[in-house]
Amino acid sequence: MEAFLLTAIPLFSAGYISKKRTEERLAAYFSGLVISSLLFVVRFFVFFCEQPHSASFLKNFVGLYLFHTLLPVVLCSALYFFFARFFKKGAAQEKAEQFFSLMLGFYTIFLPYNVFGENKLFSAFDLFALPILFISLFFALRTLLKNASAITLALAFLLSAFPSLCETIAYYSPFMGCVLSAVFVLLTVALLFVPFSKLGAKKQIAQ
């Protein structure tokens, strides 16, 4: 049962990278793995502890969003792009691709560790929906970051909270968590068909 949780992201990453294998994608993916591995060692040997679920919905949601999504994504990206200075002059689309591979690498270890470290009993949401949910999130962020603007960045910020919302709801009803995850996946697929590039092309023609 745990096999899907452990293999979903790495298998997807292998397919994604092999489809268009570049040094940038490989470097970003393995950088994410390294950063996540270092974090795993620190958390496990220094301050490992199980996090009990609170009775407060809001407290659970805020905690999950901060420590499972916002801080890991921001800090991992900042660390990677700080040291990968040769990428700093790249286009927004190139950085979005690197960000996508970086997050896949990071969550390959980070996500299973969170599930195994914070749950004694695993639901279908933990084992199946959660990996798909984060893959979908990073697909959505990749699409939005490729077309960086105030609107797309605001939308990216809102979408980043959705996995934590689904995970919080799954504490009370794993079935509802799975249903909302499916809705989010459909929204992510729909987002791929939004003509951001055409809108950008029209602006360039107008100029």
C-alpha positions as CSV (number, residue, x, y, z in Angstrom):
1,M,0.0,0.0,0.0
2,E,2.8,2.4,0.8
3,A,4.5,1.6,-2.5
4,F,2.6,4.3,-4.4
5,L,3.5,7.0,-1.9
6,L,7.2,6.1,-2.2
7,T,7.4,5.7,-5.9
8,A,4.8,8.1,-7.4
9,I,6.9,11.2,-7.5
10,P,10.3,9.6,-8.4
11,L,8.6,7.6,-11.3
12,F,6.9,10.6,-12.5
13,S,10.1,12.6,-12.3
14,A,12.0,9.9,-14.2
15,G,9.4,10.1,-17.0
16,Y,9.3,13.9,-17.1
17,I,13.1,14.3,-17.2
18,S,13.7,11.5,-19.7
19,K,11.1,13.1,-22.0
20,K,13.5,16.1,-22.4
21,R,16.7,15.3,-20.7
22,T,18.7,18.4,-20.0
23,E,21.5,19.2,-17.6
24,E,19.4,21.9,-16.0
25,R,16.5,19.5,-15.2
26,L,18.9,16.8,-13.8
27,A,20.8,19.3,-11.7
28,A,17.6,20.8,-10.3
29,Y,16.1,17.4,-9.5
30,F,19.2,16.0,-7.8
31,S,19.7,19.3,-5.9
32,G,16.2,18.9,-4.5
33,L,17.0,15.3,-3.5
34,V,20.2,16.5,-1.7
35,I,18.5,19.4,0.1
36,S,15.6,17.1,1.2
37,S,18.1,14.4,2.3
38,L,20.0,16.9,4.5
39,L,16.7,18.1,6.0
40,F,15.7,14.5,6.6
41,V,18.9,13.8,8.5
42,V,18.6,17.0,10.6
43,R,14.9,16.4,11.5
44,F,15.4,12.7,12.2
45,F,18.5,12.9,14.4
46,V,18.1,16.4,16.0
47,F,14.4,17.2,16.6
48,F,12.3,14.3,15.3
49,C,8.9,14.1,16.9
50,E,5.4,13.2,16.0
51,Q,3.1,16.2,15.4
52,P,-0.4,15.4,16.9
53,H,-3.3,16.9,15.1
54,S,-5.0,19.8,16.9
55,A,-8.7,20.1,17.5
56,S,-8.7,23.4,15.6
57,F,-9.2,23.3,11.9
58,L,-7.5,26.6,11.3
59,K,-4.5,25.7,13.4
60,N,-4.0,22.4,11.5
61,F,-4.3,24.2,8.2
62,V,-1.9,26.9,9.1
63,G,0.7,24.5,10.4
64,L,0.4,22.2,7.4
65,Y,0.7,25.2,5.0
66,L,3.7,26.7,6.7
67,F,5.7,23.5,7.2
68,H,4.6,21.3,4.4
69,T,4.3,23.8,1.6
70,L,5.2,27.5,2.0
71,L,8.5,27.3,3.9
72,P,9.9,24.2,2.2
73,V,9.1,25.6,-1.3
74,V,10.5,29.1,-0.5
75,L,13.6,28.0,1.3
76,C,14.5,25.2,-1.0
77,S,14.1,27.5,-4.1
78,A,16.0,30.3,-2.5
79,L,18.9,28.0,-1.6
80,Y,19.0,26.5,-5.0
81,F,18.8,29.6,-7.1
82,F,21.3,31.4,-4.8
83,F,24.0,28.9,-5.5
84,A,23.0,28.2,-9.1
85,R,24.1,31.7,-10.2
86,F,24.6,30.7,-13.8
87,F,20.8,30.3,-14.0
88,K,20.0,33.8,-12.9
89,K,20.0,35.4,-16.4
90,G,17.7,32.7,-17.7
91,A,14.2,33.4,-19.0
92,A,11.2,33.0,-16.7
93,Q,10.3,29.8,-18.6
94,E,13.7,28.2,-18.0
95,K,13.5,29.0,-14.3
96,A,10.0,27.6,-14.1
97,E,11.3,24.3,-15.5
98,Q,14.1,24.2,-13.0
99,F,11.7,25.0,-10.2
100,F,9.5,22.1,-11.3
101,S,12.3,19.6,-11.3
102,L,13.7,21.0,-8.0
103,M,10.4,20.5,-6.2
104,L,9.9,17.0,-7.6
105,G,13.4,16.1,-6.2
106,F,12.7,17.7,-2.9
107,Y,9.3,16.2,-2.3
108,T,10.5,12.7,-3.4
109,I,11.9,12.4,0.2
110,F,10.1,15.2,2.0
111,L,6.5,14.0,1.4
112,P,6.9,10.3,2.4
113,Y,8.8,11.4,5.5
114,N,6.0,13.7,6.6
115,V,3.4,11.0,6.1
116,F,5.3,8.3,7.9
117,G,6.4,10.7,10.7
118,E,3.0,12.2,11.4
119,N,0.6,9.3,11.0
120,K,0.3,6.0,12.7
121,L,-2.6,4.9,10.5
122,F,-2.6,5.7,6.8
123,S,-5.7,6.5,4.8
124,A,-6.2,6.4,1.0
125,F,-5.6,10.1,1.0
126,D,-2.2,9.8,2.6
127,L,-1.1,6.9,0.3
128,F,-2.6,7.8,-3.0
129,A,-4.1,11.3,-3.2
130,L,-1.3,13.3,-1.5
131,P,1.5,12.5,-4.0
132,I,-0.8,13.3,-7.0
133,L,-1.9,16.4,-5.2
134,F,1.6,17.8,-4.9
135,I,2.6,16.8,-8.5
136,S,-0.5,18.7,-9.7
137,L,0.4,21.7,-7.6
138,F,3.9,21.9,-9.0
139,F,2.5,21.5,-12.5
140,A,0.2,24.4,-11.8
141,L,3.0,26.6,-10.4
142,R,5.2,25.7,-13.4
143,T,2.5,26.9,-15.8
144,L,1.9,30.1,-13.8
145,L,5.6,30.9,-13.3
146,K,6.3,30.6,-17.0
147,N,3.9,33.5,-17.5
148,A,4.9,35.6,-14.5
149,S,2.7,38.5,-13.8
150,A,1.0,40.0,-10.8
151,I,-2.2,38.0,-11.5
152,T,-0.4,34.6,-12.1
153,L,1.8,35.0,-9.1
154,A,-1.3,35.8,-6.9
155,L,-3.0,32.8,-8.3
156,A,0.0,30.6,-7.7
157,F,0.0,31.8,-4.0
158,L,-3.7,30.9,-3.7
159,L,-3.2,27.5,-5.3
160,S,-0.3,26.6,-3.1
161,A,-2.7,26.5,-0.1
162,F,-4.9,23.9,-1.7
163,P,-2.9,20.7,-0.7
164,S,-2.8,21.9,2.9
165,L,-6.6,22.5,2.8
166,C,-7.2,19.0,1.4
167,E,-4.9,17.4,3.9
168,T,-6.6,19.2,6.8
169,I,-10.0,18.1,5.6
170,A,-8.7,14.6,5.2
171,Y,-8.0,14.5,9.0
172,Y,-11.8,14.6,9.5
173,S,-12.9,12.8,6.2
174,P,-10.3,11.1,4.0
175,F,-13.0,10.6,1.4
176,M,-13.7,14.4,1.1
177,G,-10.0,15.0,1.0
178,C,-9.7,12.6,-2.0
179,V,-12.7,14.3,-3.7
180,L,-11.2,17.8,-3.3
181,S,-7.9,16.5,-4.5
182,A,-9.6,15.2,-7.7
183,V,-11.2,18.6,-8.2
184,F,-7.8,20.2,-7.8
185,V,-6.2,17.9,-10.4
186,L,-9.0,18.8,-12.9
187,L,-8.4,22.5,-12.2
188,T,-4.7,22.0,-12.9
189,V,-5.4,20.2,-16.2
190,A,-7.7,23.1,-17.1
191,L,-5.0,25.6,-16.3
192,L,-2.8,24.1,-18.9
193,F,-5.3,25.2,-21.6
194,V,-5.4,28.8,-20.5
195,P,-3.8,30.8,-23.3
196,F,-1.3,32.8,-21.3
197,S,1.2,32.7,-24.1
198,K,-1.3,34.0,-26.6
199,L,-2.1,36.9,-24.4
200,G,1.6,37.7,-24.1
201,A,2.0,37.5,-27.8
202,K,-0.8,40.0,-28.3
203,K,0.8,42.4,-26.0
204,Q,4.1,42.1,-27.9
205,I,2.3,42.7,-31.3
206,A,0.6,45.8,-29.8
207,Q,3.9,47.2,-28.8
